[in-house]
Amino acid sequence: MIRRLSYVGAGVVILVIAMVALVGLFVLRQPGPLGQGTTTNLHLETVAAVSDAVEWPRPNDPHPDWVAYLPTTQFHVPANSTINVQIDQEDGASGLRNPFWGKVFGTEGGNMHVKYFDDQGNPQEGDMTTIDPTMAAHTFAIPQLGVFVPLLGVSDNAAPGTMNVITFSFKTKGPGIYRWQCFVPCAAGTVFGNGGPMSTLGYMGGELIVS
């Protein structure tokens, strides 16, 4: 009987130790906020006119001559996560009215990686923290997250079909809807270049839906 009780007592002790260890591990390994540690990839194309789209054509678009980001400007991404962005930039330079926005802000490492062709048609590649503001074609900006990336325009001497490939990463915050937009006033024929596609979702601005 005594031996049996000792076995039962030992089993209870082992069970208690296991439960304490389990609770301790749970406390030490509490999961972080939703999405933490995850990554999401966004692949976009910028075009001088929707009708010129190569990667994501819109054959029935009501504004075929409007400048745009394609295939969409509404993105669903996780909260507290890393977003990797690739933009195939196919438009020529328009220039920034405020040269301050020629600098990269809010990306991981404070830079962007650019593959492009110079005025002599030679391929170039490297990390950039700023560009000549007169050479900006568009921008990708999320003011609420402090993200601002100027997109280098395709050289006037570049071969037809040339694009600049721009990549960068940034982190999201908590759930919410974050407005993003282009800050280059590239809506030809509108007041100060800020009408039309500049003020219409689905063209040069959109929403980052974080959940």
Phi, psi and omega in degrees: 000314181298319180297319180296318179296323179295322178296317179297316179298317179296321179296320179296318179299315179298319180297317180297317180298318180296319180294318179298316180297319180296315178297318180299316179296322180296318180294317182289335184245038177303133178293145178282188179301156180309128175089350184299131179090353180267161177230148177229138180256131174243129179237119186233162176229134173250133184229152177288335177207139181305324181294345180269359186303133180259312187275321182228077181293150175237084187297334183248022181294136181289347181230070186296341181263005180277144172289149186198158163265136180230155007274346182207164176240015177240116185240135174257118184224158180285153175287153175050047183226172178261132179248119176263123186244134169237125178242120175271099190268113188248004185260155177281172183289139173247328180093149179261138177285335176244107184299342178303327184279010173280358181259147177278133177229148166076007178265163176293127183084354179069021181217181173224158177252131186233130169250124185207174176245133180281183184296340178266003179083013181271135179291137179229157180202141176170171176279142179228143173251349180200159174226163172300119185301337178284348182258010179281132175269313180211179171224155172244109188227132174237089186306321182295337179258000181071023182262128177212120182231115175281137183258119182295128180287152177289136181299144178298335181267005182288152178293153177304139180085001179289144176222153171260127181260118186243126180234146178195168179226150174213167181250141175274166175250214182288173181303146179159178177249117184251119179288136174230158184196171172265139179255006174272120182286084189249026178265086182303137176087002178246164183300120180058016179071017186249010178263201175049239184297335181291335184244018183235126176300141180099357181236276182248021176198160181193203183227135171260107183265109186256127181215000000 
